[in-house]
Amino acid sequence: VQLVESGGGLVQPGGSLLLSCAASGFTFSYSAMNWYRQAPGREREQVATINIFGDSRYYADSMKGRFTISRDNAKNMVYLQMSSLKPDDTAIYYCNVGNNWGQGTQVTVSS
C-alpha cells in the first residue's frame, strides 16, 4: 500500500488549499478513505472520511462547512479541499486507509 499526499503549503488565514492523495497497492474503489491531521503537541485527529462511492462523507465538527473530501476512483485519488483556513488548521495532514498512512503534507496557516 502506498499513499502519497501533496498540496500542502503556507497560506494566509481565510485562504484555501487543495490536498491530494495518490493511492496504490490496494483496491482503491473498494476502500473508504480518510484524512487525518496532527498539530504540534497534539494527538492525531480525524478530519474527514468518504465512502467507496463518494456519496457519503463524514467531517469532524470543526471542519464542517469549510472542508470537502472527494475521490476519483478512476484515478485512485482522494482530495481534501480546504477553505476559510484558520491558524488552528496548521498541522501535518495525512491520507489513511486501514492501518496505512502516507508521509503527510504540511499545512501552515499564518499571516
C-alpha positions as protocol buffer text, in pm:
chain_id: "A"
residue {
  index: 1
  type: VAL
  ca { x: 0 y: 0 z: 0 }
}
residue {
  index: 2
  type: GLN
  ca { x: 128 y: 344 z: -91 }
}
residue {
  index: 3
  type: LEU
  ca { x: -33 y: 675 z: -10 }
}
residue {
  index: 4
  type: VAL
  ca { x: 133 y: 994 z: -130 }
}
residue {
  index: 5
  type: GLU
  ca { x: -3 y: 1330 z: -18 }
}
residue {
  index: 6
  type: SER
  ca { x: 64 y: 1660 z: -189 }
}
residue {
  index: 7
  type: GLY
  ca { x: -65 y: 2014 z: -199 }
}
residue {
  index: 8
  type: GLY
  ca { x: 32 y: 2145 z: 141 }
}
residue {
  index: 9
  type: GLY
  ca { x: 199 y: 2478 z: 195 }
}
residue {
  index: 10
  type: LEU
  ca { x: 181 y: 2817 z: 358 }
}
residue {
  index: 11
  type: VAL
  ca { x: -148 y: 3003 z: 329 }
}
residue {
  index: 12
  type: GLN
  ca { x: -290 y: 3313 z: 491 }
}
residue {
  index: 13
  type: PRO
  ca { x: -590 y: 3293 z: 724 }
}
residue {
  index: 14
  type: GLY
  ca { x: -907 y: 3276 z: 520 }
}
residue {
  index: 15
  type: GLY
  ca { x: -728 y: 3115 z: 231 }
}
residue {
  index: 16
  type: SER
  ca { x: -777 y: 2780 z: 59 }
}
residue {
  index: 17
  type: LEU
  ca { x: -573 y: 2474 z: -25 }
}
residue {
  index: 18
  type: LEU
  ca { x: -641 y: 2154 z: -214 }
}
residue {
  index: 19
  type: LEU
  ca { x: -470 y: 1845 z: -79 }
}
residue {
  index: 20
  type: SER
  ca { x: -435 y: 1536 z: -294 }
}
residue {
  index: 21
  type: CYS
  ca { x: -357 y: 1175 z: -211 }
}
residue {
  index: 22
  type: ALA
  ca { x: -241 y: 928 z: -473 }
}
residue {
  index: 23
  type: ALA
  ca { x: -318 y: 573 z: -369 }
}
residue {
  index: 24
  type: SER
  ca { x: -180 y: 245 z: -497 }
}
residue {
  index: 25
  type: GLY
  ca { x: -125 y: -114 z: -394 }
}
residue {
  index: 26
  type: PHE
  ca { x: -479 y: -197 z: -293 }
}
residue {
  index: 27
  type: THR
  ca { x: -829 y: -197 z: -441 }
}
residue {
  index: 28
  type: PHE
  ca { x: -897 y: 171 z: -407 }
}
residue {
  index: 29
  type: SER
  ca { x: -1256 y: 162 z: -531 }
}
residue {
  index: 30
  type: TYR
  ca { x: -1347 y: -84 z: -256 }
}
residue {
  index: 31
  type: SER
  ca { x: -1196 y: 123 z: 26 }
}
residue {
  index: 32
  type: ALA
  ca { x: -1330 y: 407 z: 232 }
}
residue {
  index: 33
  type: MET
  ca { x: -1065 y: 677 z: 258 }
}
residue {
  index: 34
  type: ASN
  ca { x: -974 y: 914 z: 537 }
}
residue {
  index: 35
  type: TRP
  ca { x: -787 y: 1233 z: 604 }
}
residue {
  index: 36
  type: TYR
  ca { x: -630 y: 1292 z: 945 }
}
residue {
  index: 37
  type: ARG
  ca { x: -417 y: 1570 z: 1079 }
}
residue {
  index: 38
  type: GLN
  ca { x: -170 y: 1618 z: 1361 }
}
residue {
  index: 39
  type: ALA
  ca { x: -73 y: 1955 z: 1501 }
}
residue {
  index: 40
  type: PRO
  ca { x: 243 y: 2006 z: 1709 }
}
residue {
  index: 41
  type: GLY
  ca { x: 194 y: 1878 z: 2061 }
}
residue {
  index: 42
  type: ARG
  ca { x: -148 y: 1734 z: 1982 }
}
residue {
  index: 43
  type: GLU
  ca { x: -281 y: 1392 z: 1902 }
}
residue {
  index: 44
  type: ARG
  ca { x: -368 y: 1290 z: 1550 }
}
residue {
  index: 45
  type: GLU
  ca { x: -732 y: 1363 z: 1477 }
}
residue {
  index: 46
  type: GLN
  ca { x: -973 y: 1253 z: 1209 }
}
residue {
  index: 47
  type: VAL
  ca { x: -1061 y: 1522 z: 960 }
}
residue {
  index: 48
  type: ALA
  ca { x: -1289 y: 1356 z: 706 }
}
residue {
  index: 49
  type: THR
  ca { x: -1395 y: 1021 z: 562 }
}
residue {
  index: 50
  type: ILE
  ca { x: -1550 y: 931 z: 230 }
}
residue {
  index: 51
  type: ASN
  ca { x: -1720 y: 604 z: 139 }
}
residue {
  index: 52
  type: ILE
  ca { x: -1637 y: 389 z: -160 }
}
residue {
  index: 53
  type: PHE
  ca { x: -1895 y: 550 z: -385 }
}
residue {
  index: 54
  type: GLY
  ca { x: -1815 y: 904 z: -283 }
}
residue {
  index: 55
  type: ASP
  ca { x: -2173 y: 979 z: -184 }
}
residue {
  index: 56
  type: SER
  ca { x: -2136 y: 963 z: 191 }
}
residue {
  index: 57
  type: ARG
  ca { x: -1897 y: 1181 z: 387 }
}
residue {
  index: 58
  type: TYR
  ca { x: -1806 y: 1241 z: 748 }
}
residue {
  index: 59
  type: TYR
  ca { x: -1643 y: 1556 z: 881 }
}
residue {
  index: 60
  type: ALA
  ca { x: -1515 y: 1645 z: 1223 }
}
residue {
  index: 61
  type: ASP
  ca { x: -1723 y: 1924 z: 1370 }
}
residue {
  index: 62
  type: SER
  ca { x: -1457 y: 2192 z: 1335 }
}
residue {
  index: 63
  type: MET
  ca { x: -1421 y: 2119 z: 962 }
}
residue {
  index: 64
  type: LYS
  ca { x: -1787 y: 2110 z: 865 }
}
residue {
  index: 65
  type: GLY
  ca { x: -1873 y: 2373 z: 608 }
}
residue {
  index: 66
  type: ARG
  ca { x: -1507 y: 2451 z: 540 }
}
residue {
  index: 67
  type: PHE
  ca { x: -1355 y: 2126 z: 416 }
}
residue {
  index: 68
  type: THR
  ca { x: -1474 y: 1896 z: 139 }
}
residue {
  index: 69
  type: ILE
  ca { x: -1348 y: 1543 z: 81 }
}
residue {
  index: 70
  type: SER
  ca { x: -1384 y: 1387 z: -261 }
}
residue {
  index: 71
  type: ARG
  ca { x: -1246 y: 1098 z: -460 }
}
residue {
  index: 72
  type: ASP
  ca { x: -1182 y: 987 z: -814 }
}
residue {
  index: 73
  type: ASN
  ca { x: -1195 y: 608 z: -836 }
}
residue {
  index: 74
  type: ALA
  ca { x: -1075 y: 613 z: -1196 }
}
residue {
  index: 75
  type: LYS
  ca { x: -754 y: 786 z: -1088 }
}
residue {
  index: 76
  type: ASN
  ca { x: -713 y: 630 z: -741 }
}
residue {
  index: 77
  type: MET
  ca { x: -711 y: 976 z: -590 }
}
residue {
  index: 78
  type: VAL
  ca { x: -868 y: 1131 z: -284 }
}
residue {
  index: 79
  type: TYR
  ca { x: -881 y: 1504 z: -225 }
}
residue {
  index: 80
  type: LEU
  ca { x: -937 y: 1745 z: 58 }
}
residue {
  index: 81
  type: GLN
  ca { x: -1049 y: 2093 z: -41 }
}
residue {
  index: 82
  type: MET
  ca { x: -992 y: 2328 z: 249 }
}
residue {
  index: 83
  type: SER
  ca { x: -1128 y: 2678 z: 265 }
}
residue {
  index: 84
  type: SER
  ca { x: -1167 y: 2953 z: 525 }
}
residue {
  index: 85
  type: LEU
  ca { x: -848 y: 2825 z: 679 }
}
residue {
  index: 86
  type: LYS
  ca { x: -757 y: 2926 z: 1031 }
}
residue {
  index: 87
  type: PRO
  ca { x: -426 y: 2921 z: 1217 }
}
residue {
  index: 88
  type: ASP
  ca { x: -565 y: 2629 z: 1419 }
}
residue {
  index: 89
  type: ASP
  ca { x: -574 y: 2427 z: 1097 }
}
residue {
  index: 90
  type: THR
  ca { x: -194 y: 2425 z: 1094 }
}
residue {
  index: 91
  type: ALA
  ca { x: -89 y: 2061 z: 1102 }
}
residue {
  index: 92
  type: ILE
  ca { x: 52 y: 1775 z: 905 }
}
residue {
  index: 93
  type: TYR
  ca { x: -229 y: 1622 z: 703 }
}
residue {
  index: 94
  type: TYR
  ca { x: -227 y: 1250 z: 639 }
}
residue {
  index: 95
  type: CYS
  ca { x: -412 y: 1025 z: 399 }
}
residue {
  index: 96
  type: ASN
  ca { x: -523 y: 697 z: 553 }
}
residue {
  index: 97
  type: VAL
  ca { x: -675 y: 362 z: 464 }
}
residue {
  index: 98
  type: GLY
  ca { x: -697 y: 92 z: 726 }
}
residue {
  index: 99
  type: ASN
  ca { x: -363 y: 80 z: 908 }
}
residue {
  index: 100
  type: ASN
  ca { x: -179 y: 251 z: 625 }
}
residue {
  index: 101
  type: TRP
  ca { x: -61 y: 610 z: 627 }
}
residue {
  index: 102
  type: GLY
  ca { x: 105 y: 845 z: 387 }
}
residue {
  index: 103
  type: GLN
  ca { x: 407 y: 1055 z: 479 }
}
residue {
  index: 104
  type: GLY
  ca { x: 189 y: 1360 z: 533 }
}
residue {
  index: 105
  type: THR
  ca { x: 186 y: 1709 z: 389 }
}
residue {
  index: 106
  type: GLN
  ca { x: 243 y: 2020 z: 598 }
}
residue {
  index: 107
  type: VAL
  ca { x: -22 y: 2288 z: 604 }
}
residue {
  index: 108
  type: THR
  ca { x: 67 y: 2616 z: 771 }
}
residue {
  index: 109
  type: VAL
  ca { x: -191 y: 2889 z: 812 }
}
residue {
  index: 110
  type: SER
  ca { x: -25 y: 3214 z: 907 }
}
residue {
  index: 111
  type: SER
  ca { x: -16 y: 3578 z: 812 }
}
